Each structure stands twice: as structure tokens, then as C-alpha cells.
């Protein structure tokens, strides 16, 4: 029995299919390099995710390599997993043989692997995007699923824009997909159009009417355009779906996807209502959320359920009084269940390595390499010289800034600022370049941050467009660390391009970066360099791919 008196042995398991590395990365600015994707995939394995959709292998050689390496390096991992089995590594493919073969080639090295293929079924997509009729759609589905099944025993099919498709036509398409060998049928609300009642009814109708429905797993995939993704997903589960497709922090195109942490904690918190369980280790949720936020540069809104900064904050006096008397008055879950721990250890400038390591491990970072821990400790000591007390939030900001960063092509050494309301902001910057040489330059700007960016641009020889810039305090108080997040886009168009699987169009990637410091200008400069390093690495990768293509052509 669990604490609510529900027999865990009788609970059905809901399969968690995470698409952070595929659908999540389609968020503007959420570009990830291969090493970042590997780190996130490893953390998804620790979290207990059942299936990791590692990417869209046909998109580019870089995407293929990332999926292949995840399949090879993360695919066999079982440490800490409740299921005792490694994650299934999935690759997305449009409904054609070239995509499907490419996806299979990328994932096949994983002990457990899946091909996920899709084709739109709504009349609006058939007429205006695909320019085919319903009969041609059915034929393509049969051909694609049959081919995928000839390569792989685990095949998922998704009728794109199912939420706006004719339910009876869906029954026909899905029935043929089952006969062709599909093992999982996913029902996407691609544009976040449906309501919970509609979506739940659709899942129920399809399971009831589709021939062979009992032989497959039914899945949900909901978008958040109307803010209903989590509600729709749970409605789907209540009506027979046993797989949910989700992302960390709910990131994704437009308003995002269903949030993994919201679904997992809804199921864990309401066992009397859902009567389901998952393989998710909920104590890893906060760490996973912060890792994804740091790597993608997508800040989690303070009032975000489960992982937002205010999720367990109680400011109102009446709430505080109730909490002191009994936590259950205003908390339906304990912070510890999602990996948040109240610190009992005050850290300051006299704290040593042991105390720091103990606190870091208590926060869930018990797998840091020795040199990573030392880097974080040195940053902690410098911060402790400026602040009386270093909080857990400060430590996590340090780890994000030191560990969750792209490889340094250019490194910030020093920055000097001169500004005021009666002077022109001037900033001098010292950087270490890729050749190990130290470079120095200075620039003027409309403000100190602009001047810092101009100086960096002069040294690096790039002038990307700044698409977004934000500063947030890590903790309260005048001595708080600031976290800067930015997005940039190359001005010359030479950056890598991403293929959108839905539109089949290429678009220039934007690159995000983050930095932390008690000095806002320093934090901003670190964030800018973080994004620049990502952009330059992608440009180098693109050039290498072009060279390989030319070599093969010769």
C-alpha cells in the first residue's frame, strides 16, 4: 500500500515517452550540441523515462550523429532505473523509406530501439500541405509502417493533427497501421486545438472502434496552445491511453508540449483518482528541469507547476500560518518528492570542500567528476567572499554556469566597465581564443552590456543579431547572483539549419546562452560567450559536413 492506501501492485503503469531532444529542441533558441544532448539523455535515464525520442536523424548529419551516440552510449544504461530495463531509444521519421531507414540506422545500436513514423490525416493537412487525398494517405501509411516493421519490431505510428481529423477516417488509417505492424499508436493534438472532454472522447472512440486496438499501446501527444496539454493528456490516460508523450518543462514549438513533471506528479499525487503509476524517480525532477533550462537557455517561469521558483513558496500570512500548523493545509506534495531539499547546512566563506561536496550531493549532483566538483568549489569560494551566506539556489546556479555549458572556444578572462549617467559606457574585455592566445579590446555602447557585447564582437570577428535578453535574480537580496539568458542568430546566414519534420522546411537556428554572477555585466558577458561558442561550434560542424559531402561526391 502507498500512503493513500492504494495497492501499488494493482496499479497499471503509464509509459513515459520523452521528446525533449526532438520536439523540445524545435523551440526557437533551444539548439543543443551533441554533448549537451548526451548529458540530457543520461539524466532522462536516471529520471526513469521509458522511451527517449532522441531526435530526427534525417534532419542533418549532426542530428544523426547525436541520435546514434545516444543509442550507443545511453541506450544500454540501467543504473538507478525502477524498471530494471534500459530506455528505448526512438528516432522520428516521416512516412517515407529514406527517413525510416535513416532513423533505423541511427537507433539500431541501442539494446531497445524504436522507429516512430508519422503522416498527417486531417483534411486541412492533406489538401494544403501534402496535396494528397485520403486514399493516397492510407497507401502511404501502409507502405511506411510495413517498411519500418521490416527493420524493427517496435514501430510507432502517429496520424499528425489527429485532433482535427475525421474520427472515422482515423479508425480506417489506424486499423491499416495495426495490420501493417505498428505496435504503438500515438494520437497527436498537433496544434493544441482540443479540450479535455473532446480529446478523452476521441481516445475512447478510437480504442473502441479500431480493429485490433487491443494488440497495441495507445499514446497521447498534446500541445499547449490553449493551455490544456496536461489536462488533455490525463484525459487520454483516463480513457485508455497507456503512453504519454511529454517534454521536460513542457518545452516545444509555439506554446510547448505536455510537461513531463506535471503528468508524473499528477499521477503520483492522485493515486485514488488515476490508479496508475510510472517508472519516474520523482526526486530527479528538479535536477532534470534545471539541466534542460540551463542547456536550452529557456527560463522556467516562476509560477510553473512543480518546478517553478514559486511552486513551494507560501508568502500570504494565512498560508504561512497553516503551513506551520500542518504542511497539508496548503501543500499537496512535499518539496522533497521532486528533489527540493531544505538546507540544514549554512555555507559561507569558511566552508571547506567536504561541506560543499555534502551539500552538492544532497542536491542530487552526486555524479559530478572530480574536476567538475573542483571547478564549482572554486566558484563557490569566490562567491562566498562576496556573500555572507550561499544558498542552495546559488550553488545550483554555479553548477549550471560551470558544468552545463558548451565547449569553450572563446573564454572570458576579465572585464572592466566604466559607465554612469554623465558618461558614455565603455567596456574593456580580455578573452582567450581557440589558439590559446589572449586578446584584449574595448568598445563603447548604449549601456555597459551593449558595450561588452561590442567589445567581444570586435575580438571574435562576429556580429550576431541579439534576439532576446533577460536578467533574473537567483535569490533575494542586494547581494543576489544574477542569471542572464540570451538568444542570438548569426547575421551572415552561415549557421546550421534545422529541418522541421512537420513542415519539411529548413530554418536558421538561434542559439541560447546563460551566465551567472553577482555582477550583471559579467553575467551578461558569460551568457553572450556561451551562445557565441554554441554558434561557432555549429558553424564548424556545418563546414565539416559540407566538406564531407564534397569529398563523397568526388
C-alpha positions as a Python dict, from the first residue, in 0.01 Angstrom:
ca = {
    (1, 'X'): (0, 0, 0),
    (2, 'X'): (111, 361, -57),
    (3, 'X'): (44, 646, 187),
    (4, 'X'): (-306, 692, 40),
    (5, 'X'): (-399, 329, 89),
    (6, 'X'): (-381, 234, -279),
    (7, 'X'): (-248, -112, -362),
    (8, 'X'): (54, -38, -580),
    (9, 'X'): (57, -394, -711),
    (10, 'X'): (-282, -333, -873),
    (11, 'X'): (-182, -9, -1044),
    (12, 'X'): (-125, -8, -1419),
    (13, 'X'): (194, 153, -1549),
    (14, 'X'): (178, 455, -1776),
    (15, 'X'): (473, 458, -2015),
    (16, 'X'): (665, 789, -2026),
    (17, 'X'): (785, 882, -2376),
    (18, 'X'): (1007, 1190, -2354),
    (19, 'X'): (1057, 1403, -2665),
    (20, 'X'): (1261, 1687, -2513),
    (21, 'X'): (1550, 1615, -2751),
    (22, 'X'): (1325, 1615, -3058),
    (23, 'X'): (1004, 1816, -3019),
    (24, 'X'): (1151, 2019, -2733),
    (25, 'X'): (1454, 2120, -2938),
    (26, 'X'): (1221, 2262, -3203),
    (27, 'X'): (1163, 2553, -2963),
    (28, 'X'): (1327, 2870, -3101),
    (29, 'X'): (1669, 2904, -2942),
    (30, 'X'): (1673, 2559, -2785),
    (31, 'X'): (1959, 2440, -3006),
    (32, 'X'): (2167, 2172, -2834),
    (33, 'X'): (2505, 2031, -2933),
    (34, 'X'): (2582, 1659, -2925),
    (35, 'X'): (2746, 1660, -2581),
    (36, 'X'): (2454, 1851, -2430),
    (37, 'X'): (2208, 1604, -2580),
    (38, 'X'): (2410, 1315, -2435),
    (39, 'X'): (2406, 1472, -2087),
    (40, 'X'): (2032, 1530, -2102),
    (41, 'X'): (1974, 1175, -2230),
    (42, 'X'): (2178, 1034, -1938),
    (43, 'X'): (1971, 1239, -1696),
    (44, 'X'): (1647, 1121, -1859),
    (45, 'X'): (1769, 767, -1796),
    (46, 'X'): (1831, 849, -1426),
    (47, 'X'): (1487, 1008, -1413),
    (48, 'X'): (1331, 679, -1525),
    (49, 'X'): (1197, 779, -1867),
    (50, 'X'): (1082, 467, -2056),
    (51, 'X'): (1135, 592, -2412),
    (52, 'X'): (1362, 873, -2525),
    (53, 'X'): (1288, 1021, -2867),
    (54, 'X'): (1647, 1121, -2930),
    (55, 'X'): (1589, 1325, -3245),
    (56, 'X'): (1503, 1343, -3612),
    (57, 'X'): (1801, 1167, -3776),
    (58, 'X'): (1731, 1275, -4135),
    (59, 'X'): (1746, 1644, -4035),
    (60, 'X'): (2124, 1669, -4068),
    (61, 'X'): (2442, 1466, -4023),
    (62, 'X'): (2481, 1632, -3682),
    (63, 'X'): (2134, 1520, -3575),
    (64, 'X'): (2202, 1167, -3700),
    (65, 'X'): (2529, 1154, -3505),
    (66, 'X'): (2359, 1276, -3188),
    (67, 'X'): (2088, 1008, -3207),
    (68, 'X'): (2343, 738, -3289),
    (69, 'X'): (2566, 832, -2996),
    (70, 'X'): (2271, 841, -2757),
    (71, 'X'): (2168, 495, -2878),
    (72, 'X'): (2524, 369, -2834),
    (73, 'X'): (2625, 539, -2507),
    (74, 'X'): (2298, 591, -2319),
    (75, 'X'): (2089, 311, -2468),
    (76, 'X'): (2248, 32, -2254),
    (77, 'X'): (2231, 220, -1918),
    (78, 'X'): (2024, 68, -1636),
    (79, 'X'): (2170, 233, -1322),
    (80, 'X'): (1905, 365, -1086),
    (81, 'X'): (1614, 273, -1310),
    (82, 'X'): (1298, 139, -1140),
    (83, 'X'): (1204, -67, -1444),
    (84, 'X'): (1537, -251, -1441),
    (85, 'X'): (1548, -210, -1819),
    (86, 'X'): (1734, 46, -2030),
    (87, 'X'): (1548, 324, -2210),
    (88, 'X'): (1406, 260, -2553),
    (89, 'X'): (1582, 497, -2794),
    (90, 'X'): (1348, 622, -3066),
    (91, 'X'): (1410, 813, -3388),
    (92, 'X'): (1145, 1017, -3571),
    (93, 'X'): (1083, 964, -3943),
    (94, 'X'): (838, 1099, -4195),
    (95, 'X'): (639, 833, -4379),
    (96, 'X'): (896, 759, -4647),
    (97, 'X'): (1163, 491, -4682),
    (98, 'X'): (1460, 731, -4679),
    (99, 'X'): (1361, 884, -4344),
    (100, 'X'): (1272, 547, -4193),
    (101, 'X'): (1599, 383, -4298),
    (102, 'X'): (1795, 680, -4160),
    (103, 'X'): (1611, 661, -3829),
    (104, 'X'): (1674, 288, -3800),
    (105, 'X'): (2043, 326, -3881),
    (106, 'X'): (2074, 580, -3601),
    (107, 'X'): (1892, 385, -3326),
    (108, 'X'): (1968, 22, -3411),
    (109, 'X'): (2277, 3, -3186),
    (110, 'X'): (2062, 57, -2875),
    (111, 'X'): (1958, -268, -2700),
    (112, 'X'): (1598, -143, -2717),
    (113, 'X'): (1508, 81, -3010),
    (114, 'X'): (1202, 216, -3188),
    (115, 'X'): (1111, 378, -3520),
    (116, 'X'): (846, 649, -3489),
    (117, 'X'): (690, 743, -3821),
    (118, 'X'): (405, 984, -3891),
    (119, 'X'): (175, 1120, -4160),
    (120, 'X'): (-90, 1390, -4138),
    (121, 'X'): (-454, 1276, -4156),
    (122, 'X'): (-659, 1596, -4120),
    (123, 'X'): (-822, 1723, -4437),
    (124, 'X'): (-659, 2063, -4395),
    (125, 'X'): (-312, 1899, -4394),
    (126, 'X'): (-393, 1654, -4674),
    (127, 'X'): (-524, 1929, -4902),
    (128, 'X'): (-290, 2216, -4828),
    (129, 'X'): (37, 2060, -4709),
    (130, 'X'): (64, 1710, -4853),
    (131, 'X'): (-170, 1768, -5153),
    (132, 'X'): (-293, 1408, -5148),
    (133, 'X'): (-635, 1252, -5096),
    (134, 'X'): (-744, 1015, -4823),
    (135, 'X'): (-684, 704, -5033),
    (136, 'X'): (-324, 808, -5104),
    (137, 'X'): (-279, 881, -4734),
    (138, 'X'): (-383, 527, -4640),
    (139, 'X'): (-150, 379, -4901),
    (140, 'X'): (147, 582, -4770),
    (141, 'X'): (75, 475, -4412),
    (142, 'X'): (63, 107, -4508),
    (143, 'X'): (387, 133, -4707),
    (144, 'X'): (572, 328, -4436),
    (145, 'X'): (468, 111, -4142),
    (146, 'X'): (531, -210, -4337),
    (147, 'X'): (883, -96, -4423),
    (148, 'X'): (955, 21, -4068),
    (149, 'X'): (835, -312, -3928),
    (150, 'X'): (1064, -499, -4170),
    (151, 'X'): (1356, -325, -3996),
    (152, 'X'): (1239, -306, -3637),
    (153, 'X'): (998, -494, -3408),
    (154, 'X'): (899, -175, -3223),
    (155, 'X'): (716, 67, -3454),
    (156, 'X'): (510, 368, -3353),
    (157, 'X'): (274, 545, -3593),
    (158, 'X'): (126, 892, -3545),
    (159, 'X'): (-156, 1044, -3752),
    (160, 'X'): (-43, 1408, -3739),
    (161, 'X'): (-315, 1659, -3649),
    (162, 'X'): (-538, 1378, -3523),
    (163, 'X'): (-721, 1634, -3307),
    (164, 'X'): (-870, 1792, -3622),
    (165, 'X'): (-907, 1470, -3824),
    (166, 'X'): (-1229, 1287, -3910),
    (167, 'X'): (-1258, 1020, -3636),
    (168, 'X'): (-1395, 759, -3877),
    (169, 'X'): (-1109, 819, -4118),
    (170, 'X'): (-868, 783, -3825),
    (171, 'X'): (-1024, 444, -3746),
    (172, 'X'): (-954, 337, -4105),
    (173, 'X'): (-594, 465, -4106),
    (174, 'X'): (-509, 324, -3764),
    (175, 'X'): (-663, -11, -3846),
    (176, 'X'): (-437, -36, -4150),
    (177, 'X'): (-136, 72, -3942),
    (178, 'X'): (-206, -212, -3699),
    (179, 'X'): (-232, -464, -3983),
    (180, 'X'): (96, -331, -4128),
    (181, 'X'): (275, -397, -3798),
    (182, 'X'): (251, -86, -3576),
    (183, 'X'): (293, -167, -3206),
    (184, 'X'): (212, 178, -3065),
    (185, 'X'): (-47, 423, -3198),
    (186, 'X'): (1, 785, -3097),
    (187, 'X'): (-282, 1038, -3125),
    (188, 'X'): (-133, 1389, -3158),
    (189, 'X'): (-323, 1706, -3084),
    (190, 'X'): (-63, 1876, -3301),
    (191, 'X'): (-191, 2233, -3273),
    (192, 'X'): (-337, 2213, -2921),
    (193, 'X'): (-692, 2250, -3052),
    (194, 'X'): (-893, 2004, -2845),
    (195, 'X'): (-1041, 2028, -2497),
    (196, 'X'): (-1004, 1751, -2234),
    (197, 'X'): (-1357, 1626, -2292),
    (198, 'X'): (-1305, 1612, -2671),
    (199, 'X'): (-962, 1453, -2652),
    (200, 'X'): (-1066, 1191, -2397),
    (201, 'X'): (-1370, 1107, -2606),
    (202, 'X'): (-1153, 1072, -2919),
    (203, 'X'): (-913, 829, -2745),
    (204, 'X'): (-1207, 623, -2618),
    (205, 'X'): (-1374, 617, -2961),
    (206, 'X'): (-1057, 510, -3143),
    (207, 'X'): (-982, 229, -2898),
    (208, 'X'): (-1342, 111, -2915),
    (209, 'X'): (-1380, 125, -3296),
    (210, 'X'): (-1035, 42, -3439),
    (211, 'X'): (-994, -327, -3534),
    (212, 'X'): (-706, -482, -3342),
    (213, 'X'): (-689, -195, -3090),
    (214, 'X'): (-627, -440, -2804),
    (215, 'X'): (-297, -551, -2965),
    (216, 'X'): (-127, -209, -2947),
    (217, 'X'): (-39, 57, -2691),
    (218, 'X'): (-229, 384, -2731),
    (219, 'X'): (-43, 707, -2674),
    (220, 'X'): (-111, 1078, -2623),
    (221, 'X'): (85, 1372, -2767),
    (222, 'X'): (-65, 1708, -2676),
    (223, 'X'): (41, 2066, -2736),
    (224, 'X'): (-26, 2359, -2508),
    (225, 'X'): (-163, 2628, -2743),
    (226, 'X'): (-475, 2668, -2526),
    (227, 'X'): (-300, 2577, -2201),
    (228, 'X'): (-471, 2236, -2196),
    (229, 'X'): (-186, 1996, -2281),
    (230, 'X'): (-156, 1833, -1938),
    (231, 'X'): (-533, 1818, -1888),
    (232, 'X'): (-580, 1663, -2233),
    (233, 'X'): (-304, 1409, -2171),
    (234, 'X'): (-456, 1298, -1841),
    (235, 'X'): (-798, 1278, -2005),
    (236, 'X'): (-642, 1049, -2265),
    (237, 'X'): (-496, 829, -1990),
    (238, 'X'): (-835, 806, -1817),
    (239, 'X'): (-984, 690, -2148),
    (240, 'X'): (-737, 412, -2224),
    (241, 'X'): (-405, 561, -2334),
    (242, 'X'): (-109, 395, -2161),
    (243, 'X'): (176, 601, -2309),
    (244, 'X'): (218, 977, -2275),
    (245, 'X'): (449, 1189, -2491),
    (246, 'X'): (595, 1475, -2290),
    (247, 'X'): (891, 1712, -2254),
    (248, 'X'): (1087, 1847, -1958),
    (249, 'X'): (947, 2188, -1851),
    (250, 'X'): (688, 2149, -2127),
    (251, 'X'): (923, 2299, -2389),
    (252, 'X'): (835, 2269, -2754),
    (253, 'X'): (713, 2459, -3057),
    (254, 'X'): (485, 2760, -3002),
    (255, 'X'): (332, 2726, -2652),
    (256, 'X'): (509, 2395, -2592),
    (257, 'X'): (424, 2033, -2517),
    (258, 'X'): (275, 1845, -2227),
    (259, 'X'): (503, 1880, -1926),
    (260, 'X'): (656, 1554, -1801),
    (261, 'X'): (678, 1674, -1443),
    (262, 'X'): (313, 1778, -1434),
    (263, 'X'): (185, 1444, -1563),
    (264, 'X'): (421, 1239, -1345),
    (265, 'X'): (330, 1429, -1028),
    (266, 'X'): (-42, 1431, -1107),
    (267, 'X'): (-34, 1052, -1129),
    (268, 'X'): (186, 1021, -819),
    (269, 'X'): (-18, 1268, -614),
    (270, 'X'): (-367, 1141, -710),
    (271, 'X'): (-339, 757, -700),
    (272, 'X'): (-700, 728, -580),
    (273, 'X'): (-818, 903, -896),
    (274, 'X'): (-586, 772, -1167),
    (275, 'X'): (-498, 425, -1028),
    (276, 'X'): (-177, 433, -1231),
    (277, 'X'): (193, 451, -1164),
    (278, 'X'): (505, 539, -1363),
    (279, 'X'): (872, 443, -1355),
    (280, 'X'): (972, 805, -1288),
    (281, 'X'): (1206, 874, -994),
    (282, 'X'): (1038, 1199, -894),
    (283, 'X'): (1335, 1308, -679),
    (284, 'X'): (1525, 1365, -1005),
    (285, 'X'): (1266, 1606, -1146),
    (286, 'X'): (1413, 1933, -1019),
    (287, 'X'): (1766, 1847, -1131),
    (288, 'X'): (1641, 1744, -1476),
    (289, 'X'): (1438, 2062, -1509),
    (290, 'X'): (1733, 2283, -1423),
    (291, 'X'): (1968, 2096, -1654),
    (292, 'X'): (1733, 2135, -1951),
    (293, 'X'): (1672, 2500, -1866),
    (294, 'X'): (2045, 2570, -1847),
    (295, 'X'): (2135, 2389, -2169),
    (296, 'X'): (1848, 2530, -2376),
    (297, 'X'): (1855, 2879, -2226),
    (298, 'X'): (1479, 2856, -2172),
    (299, 'X'): (1399, 3005, -1832),
    (300, 'X'): (1133, 2829, -1626),
    (301, 'X'): (857, 3073, -1535),
    (302, 'X'): (838, 3133, -1158),
    (303, 'X'): (477, 3013, -1132),
    (304, 'X'): (536, 2698, -1338),
    (305, 'X'): (376, 2397, -1169),
    (306, 'X'): (613, 2157, -990),
    (307, 'X'): (946, 2315, -1095),
    (308, 'X'): (884, 2691, -1087),
    (309, 'X'): (1060, 2900, -822),
    (310, 'X'): (725, 2978, -656),
    (311, 'X'): (588, 2622, -671),
    (312, 'X'): (654, 2565, -300),
    (313, 'X'): (665, 2929, -184),
    (314, 'X'): (398, 3049, 61),
    (315, 'X'): (400, 3426, 105),
    (316, 'X'): (50, 3503, 223),
    (317, 'X'): (26, 3520, 602),
    (318, 'X'): (-275, 3287, 625),
    (319, 'X'): (-89, 3030, 413),
    (320, 'X'): (222, 3056, 628),
    (321, 'X'): (19, 3008, 946),
    (322, 'X'): (-148, 2699, 804),
    (323, 'X'): (186, 2556, 686),
    (324, 'X'): (337, 2594, 1033),
    (325, 'X'): (47, 2401, 1182),
    (326, 'X'): (30, 2130, 917),
    (327, 'X'): (202, 2119, 576),
    (328, 'X'): (-100, 1951, 419),
    (329, 'X'): (-307, 2267, 463),
    (330, 'X'): (-150, 2426, 155),
    (331, 'X'): (87, 2164, 13),
    (332, 'X'): (-42, 1863, -180),
    (333, 'X'): (309, 1728, -225),
    (334, 'X'): (632, 1763, -35),
    (335, 'X'): (923, 1952, -199),
    (336, 'X'): (1147, 1653, -126),
    (337, 'X'): (940, 1434, -359),
    (338, 'X'): (1056, 1638, -660),
    (339, 'X'): (1414, 1676, -542),
    (340, 'X'): (1394, 2002, -348),
    (341, 'X'): (1558, 1991, -6),
    (342, 'X'): (1558, 2250, 267),
    (343, 'X'): (1918, 2319, 355),
    (344, 'X'): (2021, 2242, 713),
    (345, 'X'): (2379, 2339, 639),
    (346, 'X'): (2473, 2706, 613),
    (347, 'X'): (2761, 2761, 374),
    (348, 'X'): (2991, 3060, 386),
    (349, 'X'): (3347, 3163, 310),
    (350, 'X'): (3488, 2935, 581),
    (351, 'X'): (3318, 2623, 447),
    (352, 'X'): (3556, 2365, 304),
    (353, 'X'): (3546, 2115, 19),
    (354, 'X'): (3384, 1844, 232),
    (355, 'X'): (3090, 2061, 341),
    (356, 'X'): (3047, 2182, -17),
    (357, 'X'): (3055, 1828, -156),
    (358, 'X'): (2800, 1709, 102),
    (359, 'X'): (2563, 1992, 8),
    (360, 'X'): (2608, 1933, -366),
    (361, 'X'): (2536, 1562, -326),
    (362, 'X'): (2229, 1636, -113),
    (363, 'X'): (2102, 1849, -401),
    (364, 'X'): (2124, 1543, -627),
    (365, 'X'): (2455, 1614, -801),
    (366, 'X'): (2634, 1302, -679),
    (367, 'X'): (2774, 1207, -1020),
    (368, 'X'): (2998, 1509, -1087),
    (369, 'X'): (3354, 1434, -1195),
    (370, 'X'): (3634, 1536, -958),
    (371, 'X'): (3745, 1826, -1182),
    (372, 'X'): (3383, 1944, -1224),
    (373, 'X'): (3336, 1947, -848),
    (374, 'X'): (3662, 2142, -806),
    (375, 'X'): (3555, 2400, -1067),
    (376, 'X'): (3225, 2450, -886),
    (377, 'X'): (3403, 2472, -549),
    (378, 'X'): (3639, 2745, -669),
    (379, 'X'): (3342, 2946, -797),
    (380, 'X'): (3168, 2889, -463),
    (381, 'X'): (3469, 3025, -271),
    (382, 'X'): (3480, 3338, -488),
    (383, 'X'): (3107, 3387, -436),
    (384, 'X'): (3135, 3328, -61),
    (385, 'X'): (3386, 3613, -39),
    (386, 'X'): (3112, 3845, -168),
    (387, 'X'): (2808, 3698, 15),
    (388, 'X'): (2760, 3613, 384),
    (389, 'X'): (2551, 3305, 307),
    (390, 'X'): (2548, 3092, -7),
    (391, 'X'): (2210, 2931, -65),
    (392, 'X'): (2113, 2613, -247),
    (393, 'X'): (1988, 2826, -537),
    (394, 'X'): (2330, 2992, -554),
    (395, 'X'): (2503, 2653, -566),
    (396, 'X'): (2276, 2527, -842),
    (397, 'X'): (2338, 2845, -1042),
    (398, 'X'): (2713, 2786, -1006),
    (399, 'X'): (2682, 2425, -1123),
    (400, 'X'): (2471, 2532, -1421),
    (401, 'X'): (2721, 2802, -1512),
    (402, 'X'): (3028, 2582, -1472),
    (403, 'X'): (2906, 2239, -1582),
    (404, 'X'): (2609, 2293, -1814),
    (405, 'X'): (2798, 2497, -2071),
    (406, 'X'): (2910, 2430, -2430),
    (407, 'X'): (3280, 2363, -2501),
    (408, 'X'): (3474, 2689, -2465),
    (409, 'X'): (3608, 2813, -2798),
    (410, 'X'): (3646, 3163, -2654),
    (411, 'X'): (3693, 3207, -2277),
    (412, 'X'): (3626, 3520, -2072),
    (413, 'X'): (3928, 3622, -1864),
    (414, 'X'): (3848, 3972, -1745),
    (415, 'X'): (3604, 4255, -1798),
    (416, 'X'): (3634, 4619, -1690),
    (417, 'X'): (3340, 4860, -1700),
    (418, 'X'): (3315, 5238, -1694),
    (419, 'X'): (2966, 5390, -1702),
    (420, 'X'): (2734, 5644, -1545),
    (421, 'X'): (2457, 5886, -1633),
    (422, 'X'): (2708, 6153, -1740),
    (423, 'X'): (2944, 5932, -1943),
    (424, 'X'): (2944, 5701, -2241),
    (425, 'X'): (2954, 5336, -2126),
    (426, 'X'): (3293, 5184, -2204),
    (427, 'X'): (3398, 4823, -2154),
    (428, 'X'): (3736, 4654, -2198),
    (429, 'X'): (3740, 4275, -2236),
    (430, 'X'): (4010, 4009, -2222),
    (431, 'X'): (3942, 3676, -2392),
    (432, 'X'): (4142, 3358, -2452),
    (433, 'X'): (4099, 3239, -2809),
    (434, 'X'): (4088, 2888, -2955),
    (435, 'X'): (4464, 2906, -3018),
    (436, 'X'): (4537, 2984, -2650),
    (437, 'X'): (4630, 3345, -2723),
    (438, 'X'): (4497, 3626, -2503),
    (439, 'X'): (4313, 3903, -2687),
    (440, 'X'): (4207, 4241, -2549),
    (441, 'X'): (3982, 4513, -2688),
    (442, 'X'): (3743, 4787, -2578),
    (443, 'X'): (3423, 4936, -2711),
    (444, 'X'): (3155, 5195, -2646),
    (445, 'X'): (2786, 5115, -2623),
    (446, 'X'): (2440, 5244, -2536),
    (447, 'X'): (2487, 5076, -2199),
    (448, 'X'): (2751, 4859, -2027),
    (449, 'X'): (2604, 4530, -2153),
    (450, 'X'): (2589, 4660, -2512),
    (451, 'X'): (2947, 4787, -2481),
    (452, 'X'): (3062, 4447, -2351),
    (453, 'X'): (2899, 4273, -2647),
    (454, 'X'): (3054, 4518, -2893),
    (455, 'X'): (3400, 4454, -2743),
    (456, 'X'): (3353, 4077, -2764),
    (457, 'X'): (3235, 4108, -3125),
    (458, 'X'): (3548, 4307, -3216),
    (459, 'X'): (3771, 4030, -3076),
    (460, 'X'): (3578, 3730, -3210),
    (461, 'X'): (3501, 3885, -3550),
    (462, 'X'): (3130, 3807, -3534),
    (463, 'X'): (2826, 4032, -3506),
    (464, 'X'): (2521, 3813, -3444),
    (465, 'X'): (2173, 3957, -3402),
    (466, 'X'): (2056, 3967, -3041),
    (467, 'X'): (1706, 3813, -3044),
    (468, 'X'): (1633, 3800, -2672),
    (469, 'X'): (1793, 3915, -2346),
    (470, 'X'): (1679, 3866, -1987),
    (471, 'X'): (1820, 3900, -1635),
    (472, 'X'): (1681, 3723, -1330),
    (473, 'X'): (1793, 3723, -968),
    (474, 'X'): (1882, 3378, -837),
    (475, 'X'): (1795, 3466, -476),
    (476, 'X'): (1658, 3758, -279),
    (477, 'X'): (1870, 4048, -155),
    (478, 'X'): (2104, 4310, -295),
    (479, 'X'): (2391, 4059, -299),
    (480, 'X'): (2199, 3807, -513),
    (481, 'X'): (2356, 3638, -811),
    (482, 'X'): (2210, 3736, -1146),
    (483, 'X'): (2138, 3481, -1418),
    (484, 'X'): (2150, 3619, -1770),
    (485, 'X'): (1988, 3437, -2062),
    (486, 'X'): (2021, 3543, -2424),
    (487, 'X'): (1940, 3424, -2775),
    (488, 'X'): (2139, 3517, -3084),
    (489, 'X'): (2119, 3444, -3454),
    (490, 'X'): (2410, 3469, -3697),
    (491, 'X'): (2396, 3776, -3918),
    (492, 'X'): (2566, 3610, -4214),
    (493, 'X'): (2334, 3311, -4252),
    (494, 'X'): (2622, 3064, -4227),
    (495, 'X'): (2496, 2887, -3917),
    (496, 'X'): (2349, 2543, -3912),
    (497, 'X'): (1995, 2496, -4029),
    (498, 'X'): (1731, 2270, -3879),
    (499, 'X'): (1479, 2063, -4076),
    (500, 'X'): (1133, 2083, -3924),
    (501, 'X'): (973, 1738, -3957),
    (502, 'X'): (620, 1878, -3976),
    (503, 'X'): (675, 2148, -4237),
    (504, 'X'): (975, 1984, -4413),
    (505, 'X'): (1129, 2332, -4427),
    (506, 'X'): (1477, 2438, -4317),
    (507, 'X'): (1514, 2736, -4088),
    (508, 'X'): (1819, 2909, -3940),
    (509, 'X'): (1885, 2809, -3584),
    (510, 'X'): (1902, 3052, -3297),
    (511, 'X'): (2149, 2989, -3017),
    (512, 'X'): (2093, 3042, -2647),
    (513, 'X'): (2339, 3104, -2369),
    (514, 'X'): (2333, 3158, -1995),
    (515, 'X'): (2571, 3304, -1736),
    (516, 'X'): (2566, 3379, -1364),
    (517, 'X'): (2747, 3632, -1147),
    (518, 'X'): (2682, 3886, -872),
    (519, 'X'): (2779, 4141, -1139),
    (520, 'X'): (2510, 4184, -1406),
    (521, 'X'): (2756, 4286, -1678),
    (522, 'X'): (2978, 3983, -1609),
    (523, 'X'): (2675, 3751, -1611),
    (524, 'X'): (2563, 3905, -1942),
    (525, 'X'): (2909, 3865, -2096),
    (526, 'X'): (2924, 3499, -1988),
    (527, 'X'): (2582, 3434, -2139),
    (528, 'X'): (2683, 3604, -2465),
    (529, 'X'): (3002, 3397, -2491),
    (530, 'X'): (2808, 3081, -2412),
    (531, 'X'): (2574, 3148, -2707),
    (532, 'X'): (2863, 3253, -2931),
    (533, 'X'): (3052, 2934, -2855),
    (534, 'X'): (2744, 2730, -2948),
    (535, 'X'): (2703, 2924, -3272),
    (536, 'X'): (3070, 2889, -3369),
    (537, 'X'): (3069, 2516, -3289),
    (538, 'X'): (2760, 2468, -3508),
    (539, 'X'): (2923, 2665, -3790),
    (540, 'X'): (3234, 2446, -3767),
    (541, 'X'): (3014, 2134, -3770),
    (542, 'X'): (2827, 2262, -4077),
    (543, 'X'): (3153, 2331, -4261),
    (544, 'X'): (3279, 1983, -4177),
    (545, 'X'): (2958, 1829, -4308),
    (546, 'X'): (2988, 2025, -4633),
    (547, 'X'): (3348, 1912, -4675),
    (548, 'X'): (3247, 1551, -4617),
    (549, 'X'): (2968, 1581, -4872),
    (550, 'X'): (3206, 1726, -5130),
    (551, 'X'): (3458, 1452, -5060),
    (552, 'X'): (3194, 1184, -5106),
    (553, 'X'): (3075, 1349, -5426),
    (554, 'X'): (3427, 1345, -5569),
}
